[in-house]
Amino acid sequence: MTLERGRNQQALKENVIDSGLCTGCGACVGLCPYQEGWHDRIVTIHPCDLAEGRCYVYCPRTPLDMTALRQALSPDGGWLPECGPVRAFYVTQAADEEVRLRSQHGGTVTALLRLALEEGIIDEAIVTTANESLLPDGKDVTDVAGLEKTGGSRFPVSPVLALFNRRARITGGPIGVVTTPCQGLALARMRQKTLPDAGDPIDRLGLVIGLFCGWALDWRKLWNVLQGRLDLQSITGMDIPPSQYHRLDVYTTNGTVSVSLDEVIPCVRPSCLACTDMTSEWSDLSVGAARLPEGWEEARAWNQVIVRTERGEKLIAKAKARGVLRFREVPAGAMEKLKTAAANKKRAGVATLARKSGRPDDLIYLDPTDPMIAPFCSGQVGKEI
């Protein structure tokens, strides 16, 4: 890894923001009064003279100790190099048809959050929403009615951790957060409490549901691609079908508009190319689109779910007992296909980082000798650690 010359705001600006590694996750916003989110970017609004700052220490793109993080999240091991800890693997959908119709794919995330709110497992949920110009932001939801208005994906990144940092400093009960992989990693780093904070906001973290993520899109570039083709205010969600379709589907109140991935790929944030996590490994539960033998039209009504922690295991068990989710048999080879896709992203991320540093043994924020990373440098994968 790159030698750290400081663990402060200036190092964050030079090594992450200015170098194109910033994911826009929002972890540094709310921890530091001088970091702010503005139109799909994290900006520094005033210099800070702290020698060591939370903005740097909890950033998902500064050097990290993955061994310590793994021990904190899932101490009983069982980590797969391709996709992290796997206690169980399911294909599910929301039992409530209305939830499925208003949500992305099978509505599993909405159903689980609704259950967590109703059962008092969490007092509030932080999810992503978007304004009329596609600009995403975090939204705090404290009731089921509010939650059901937030279904559907938007591919520009949302700084939801900025909202978590603000909400968590207010007295209250557990908070659930729906995250992308980089956001989940930032929360995992916060859990370590490397820099103690009176009334530490991470103490209110009650549930992390991670989303499978190939990449996020630059808001400005996507806006330029879509404007003129449709009314941006009419967008209700987006989706990317399996690779053979080679398109982005944009759902609107007037129907679906499809855009070739040839136009979409140039909108991918550069920081996403340096990411090695497709399945949100640092979460309690990870949820993504299903891949089924019946094809896309059937698969789009279902989700793949990875149970990662005891907390996630308990919530899934409760969902099964309450009839909140429907479960179908996992297709033969489904986990192997998911591992292959996740491994491809890891190899691509490692290659990007090596090119960026100019050295194959310098992966900037990752340790190339770590057992979760080393296989993708050498090409040997498949063993559990």
C-alpha positions in Angstrom: 0.0 0.0 0.0 1.0 3.6 -0.4 2.9 5.0 2.6 0.7 7.2 4.6 2.2 10.7 5.1 -0.7 12.0 7.2 -4.1 11.0 8.3 -5.8 14.3 7.9 -8.0 16.5 5.7 -5.1 17.5 3.4 -4.1 13.8 2.9 -7.8 13.0 2.1 -7.9 15.8 -0.5 -4.6 14.9 -2.2 -4.9 11.1 -2.0 -8.6 10.5 -2.5 -10.6 13.5 -3.8 -8.0 15.1 -6.1 -6.8 11.7 -7.3 -10.2 10.5 -8.5 -10.7 7.8 -5.9 -13.5 9.6 -4.0 -16.7 7.5 -4.1 -19.0 10.3 -2.9 -20.2 8.1 -0.1 -20.6 11.0 2.3 -18.7 9.3 5.2 -16.5 12.4 5.8 -19.5 14.8 5.7 -20.9 15.3 9.2 -17.8 14.0 10.8 -15.9 17.2 9.8 -17.6 20.6 9.5 -15.3 21.4 6.6 -16.4 18.6 4.3 -19.6 19.0 2.3 -21.5 17.2 -0.4 -22.4 19.3 -3.4 -24.0 18.1 -6.6 -22.6 14.6 -6.7 -19.2 15.7 -5.3 -17.5 15.9 -1.9 -15.8 19.3 -1.5 -13.5 20.8 1.1 -14.9 24.2 2.1 -12.2 25.2 4.6 -8.8 23.9 5.6 -8.5 21.9 8.8 -5.3 21.7 10.9 -6.0 18.4 12.7 -3.1 16.0 12.4 -5.5 13.0 12.4 -9.1 13.3 11.3 -12.1 11.1 11.1 -12.6 12.3 7.5 -9.5 10.4 6.5 -9.5 7.5 8.9 -13.1 6.4 8.0 -12.9 7.0 4.3 -13.3 3.7 2.3 -10.4 4.7 0.0 -7.6 5.3 2.5 -5.3 2.4 3.5 -7.1 -0.1 5.7 -6.6 -3.2 7.8 -9.0 -5.7 6.3 -8.1 -8.4 8.8 -9.3 -6.3 11.7 -12.4 -5.3 9.8 -13.2 -8.9 9.0 -12.8 -9.9 12.6 -15.2 -7.2 13.7 -17.9 -7.9 11.2 -17.9 -11.7 11.1 -15.5 -13.1 13.7 -16.4 -16.8 13.0 -14.8 -16.6 9.6 -16.3 -18.2 6.5 -15.1 -15.5 4.1 -15.0 -16.3 0.4 -12.4 -14.3 -1.4 -14.8 -13.5 -4.2 -17.8 -12.2 -2.2 -17.1 -12.1 1.6 -18.8 -13.9 4.4 -21.7 -16.2 3.4 -23.9 -17.7 6.1 -26.7 -18.4 3.7 -27.8 -17.6 0.2 -31.4 -17.2 -0.9 -33.6 -16.1 -3.8 -36.5 -14.1 -2.4 -39.2 -11.5 -3.2 -41.6 -9.5 -1.1 -44.8 -11.4 -0.3 -46.8 -8.2 -0.6 -47.5 -7.6 -4.3 -47.9 -3.8 -3.8 -44.4 -3.7 -2.4 -43.0 -5.6 -5.4 -44.8 -3.3 -7.8 -43.4 -0.1 -6.1 -39.9 -1.5 -5.6 -36.8 -2.6 -7.5 -36.9 -6.2 -8.6 -38.5 -8.4 -5.9 -38.9 -5.7 -3.3 -36.8 -7.6 -0.8 -35.1 -4.5 0.6 -38.3 -2.6 1.1 -39.9 -5.6 2.8 -37.0 -6.2 5.2 -36.8 -2.5 6.1 -40.6 -2.4 6.7 -40.3 -5.5 8.9 -37.4 -4.0 10.9 -39.4 -0.8 11.5 -42.6 -2.6 12.5 -40.7 -4.9 14.8 -38.7 -2.1 16.5 -35.4 -3.5 15.3 -34.7 -0.1 13.9 -36.3 3.3 14.7 -35.5 4.8 11.3 -34.1 3.9 7.9 -31.8 5.9 5.7 -32.3 5.2 2.0 -31.7 7.0 -1.3 -34.0 9.2 -3.2 -33.6 11.7 -6.0 -34.9 15.1 -7.0 -36.4 16.1 -10.3 -33.0 16.5 -11.8 -31.9 13.0 -11.0 -29.6 14.4 -8.2 -29.6 11.7 -5.5 -29.6 12.3 -1.7 -30.2 10.4 1.5 -33.7 10.3 2.9 -34.6 9.5 6.5 -37.7 7.4 7.0 -39.4 6.6 10.3 -42.6 4.9 9.1 -43.8 2.3 6.6 -45.8 4.8 4.6 -42.7 6.9 4.0 -40.6 3.9 3.2 -42.8 2.7 0.4 -42.4 5.9 -1.5 -38.7 5.3 -2.0 -38.5 2.1 -4.0 -36.6 2.0 -7.3 -32.9 2.5 -8.1 -31.0 5.6 -9.3 -27.5 4.9 -10.5 -25.8 8.2 -9.6 -24.2 7.9 -6.2 -26.0 9.2 -3.1 -24.1 10.6 0.0 -26.3 8.7 2.4 -23.6 8.5 5.1 -23.7 12.2 5.4 -27.3 11.9 6.6 -26.5 9.0 8.8 -23.8 11.1 10.5 -26.2 13.9 11.1 -29.1 11.7 12.3 -27.0 9.5 14.5 -25.9 12.5 16.6 -29.5 13.0 17.7 -30.7 10.9 20.6 -32.8 7.9 19.4 -32.9 4.2 18.7 -31.1 2.1 16.1 -30.8 3.3 12.5 -30.9 1.0 9.4 -29.0 2.1 6.3 -29.2 0.9 2.8 -25.7 1.1 1.3 -23.5 0.6 -1.7 -20.3 -1.4 -1.2 -18.1 1.6 -0.5 -20.6 3.0 2.0 -20.8 -0.3 3.8 -17.0 -0.3 4.1 -17.0 3.2 5.5 -19.5 2.1 8.2 -17.3 -0.9 9.0 -14.4 1.4 9.6 -16.4 3.6 11.8 -17.4 0.6 13.9 -13.7 0.2 14.8 -13.8 3.6 16.6 -10.2 4.3 15.7 -10.7 7.9 16.9 -13.1 7.8 19.9 -15.9 10.4 19.8 -18.1 11.4 22.7 -21.6 10.1 21.9 -20.1 8.3 18.9 -22.8 8.2 16.1 -21.8 4.7 15.0 -23.4 3.4 18.2 -26.8 4.0 16.7 -26.1 1.8 13.7 -28.6 -1.0 13.9 -28.7 -2.6 10.5 -26.9 -2.5 7.2 -28.5 -3.8 4.0 -26.0 -3.6 1.2 -26.8 -3.5 -2.5 -24.9 -5.4 -5.2 -23.2 -2.8 -7.3 -21.1 -2.9 -10.5 -20.6 0.8 -10.6 -22.3 4.2 -10.1 -22.7 6.9 -12.6 -21.5 10.5 -12.7 -24.7 12.6 -12.2 -23.7 15.4 -14.6 -22.8 13.0 -17.4 -25.9 10.9 -17.0 -28.0 14.1 -17.0 -26.4 15.1 -20.3 -27.2 11.7 -21.8 -30.8 11.7 -20.8 -31.9 15.3 -21.2 -33.8 15.8 -24.4 -34.9 12.1 -24.6 -37.3 12.2 -21.7 -38.8 14.4 -19.0 -36.3 14.0 -16.1 -39.1 14.7 -13.6 -41.0 11.7 -14.8 -38.3 9.1 -13.9 -39.4 6.6 -11.3 -36.4 4.2 -11.5 -33.7 2.6 -13.5 -32.4 -0.9 -14.2 -29.7 -2.7 -16.1 -30.9 -6.1 -17.5 -28.4 -9.0 -18.0 -25.3 -8.2 -20.1 -26.8 -9.7 -23.3 -29.3 -6.8 -23.5 -26.5 -4.2 -23.3 -28.8 -1.4 -22.2 -29.9 0.8 -19.3 -33.7 0.9 -18.9 -35.1 4.2 -17.5 -38.6 3.8 -16.1 -40.8 6.9 -16.3 -44.5 7.7 -15.7 -44.8 7.6 -19.5 -43.2 4.3 -20.1 -39.7 2.8 -20.4 -36.8 4.5 -22.3 -33.8 2.3 -23.1 -30.3 3.6 -23.6 -27.4 1.7 -25.0 -24.6 0.9 -22.6 -22.2 2.3 -25.2 -23.5 5.7 -24.1 -23.8 4.9 -20.4 -20.4 3.4 -19.7 -18.6 6.7 -20.3 -20.7 8.0 -17.4 -19.2 5.6 -14.9 -17.4 7.3 -12.0 -13.6 6.7 -12.3 -13.5 5.8 -8.6 -15.8 2.8 -9.3 -13.2 1.3 -11.5 -10.9 1.1 -8.5 -13.5 -0.9 -6.4 -13.1 -4.6 -5.7 -16.5 -5.2 -4.0 -19.5 -6.1 -6.1 -21.7 -7.8 -3.5 -21.5 -5.3 -0.5 -19.4 -7.6 1.7 -19.4 -5.2 4.7 -23.1 -5.5 5.4 -25.5 -7.6 7.5 -27.5 -8.6 4.4 -26.6 -8.1 0.7 -29.3 -7.9 -1.9 -29.1 -7.8 -5.7 -31.0 -8.7 -8.9 -31.7 -12.4 -9.4 -30.5 -14.5 -12.3 -32.9 -17.3 -13.1 -33.1 -20.0 -15.8 -36.5 -18.7 -16.8 -35.0 -15.5 -18.1 -35.1 -11.8 -17.3 -38.8 -11.3 -17.3 -39.1 -13.8 -14.4 -35.8 -12.9 -12.7 -36.7 -9.2 -12.5 -39.4 -10.1 -9.9 -36.8 -11.7 -7.6 -33.7 -10.9 -5.6 -30.5 -12.7 -4.6 -29.8 -12.4 -0.9 -26.6 -13.1 1.0 -26.8 -13.4 4.7 -23.5 -12.2 6.3 -23.9 -11.7 10.0 -25.9 -12.9 13.0 -28.0 -9.8 12.9 -28.8 -10.4 9.2 -29.6 -14.0 10.0 -32.1 -13.1 12.7 -33.9 -10.6 10.4 -34.2 -13.2 7.6 -35.5 -15.8 10.0 -38.1 -13.3 11.2 -39.1 -12.4 7.7 -39.6 -16.1 6.9 -41.6 -16.7 10.1 -43.8 -13.7 9.5 -44.4 -14.5 5.8 -42.9 -11.2 4.8 -40.7 -12.8 2.1 -41.3 -15.6 -0.4 -38.5 -18.0 -1.0 -37.8 -20.1 -4.1 -35.3 -22.8 -4.7 -31.9 -21.4 -5.6 -31.0 -22.4 -9.1 -28.1 -24.8 -9.5 -24.9 -23.0 -10.0 -26.3 -19.6 -9.0 -23.6 -19.0 -6.3 -20.8 -20.0 -8.6 -22.1 -17.6 -11.2 -22.2 -14.8 -8.6 -18.7 -15.7 -7.4 -17.4 -15.5 -11.0 -19.0 -12.0 -11.5 -17.6 -10.8 -8.2 -14.2 -12.2 -9.0 -14.2 -10.4 -12.3 -14.8 -7.1 -10.5 -12.0 -7.8 -8.0 -9.5 -8.5 -10.8 -10.5 -5.3 -12.6 -10.3 -3.2 -9.5 -6.9 -4.6 -8.6 -5.6 -4.0 -12.1 -6.9 -0.4 -12.0 -5.2 0.3 -8.7 -1.9 -1.2 -10.0 -2.1 1.0 -13.1 -2.9 4.0 -11.0 0.1 3.5 -8.7 2.4 2.3 -11.4 3.4 -0.7 -9.4 1.7 -4.2 -9.1 2.6 -4.4 -5.5 1.1 -1.0 -4.6 -2.8 -1.1 -4.6 -3.0 2.3 -2.9 -5.7 1.6 -0.2 -5.6 -2.2 -0.4 -2.9 -4.6 0.9 -1.9 -7.0 -2.0 -0.8 -9.6 0.5 -4.2 -9.7 2.2 -5.8 -13.2 1.7 -8.9 -11.6 0.3 -7.0 -9.6 -2.3 -3.9 -11.7 -3.1 -5.8 -14.4 -5.1 -6.9 -11.7 -7.6 -3.3 -10.6 -8.0 -2.1 -14.1 -8.7 -5.2 -15.6 -10.3 -5.8 -18.2 -7.7 -9.3 -18.0 -6.2 -12.0 -20.2 -4.6 -10.7 -21.0 -1.1 -12.5 -20.0 2.0 -10.5 -18.3 4.8 
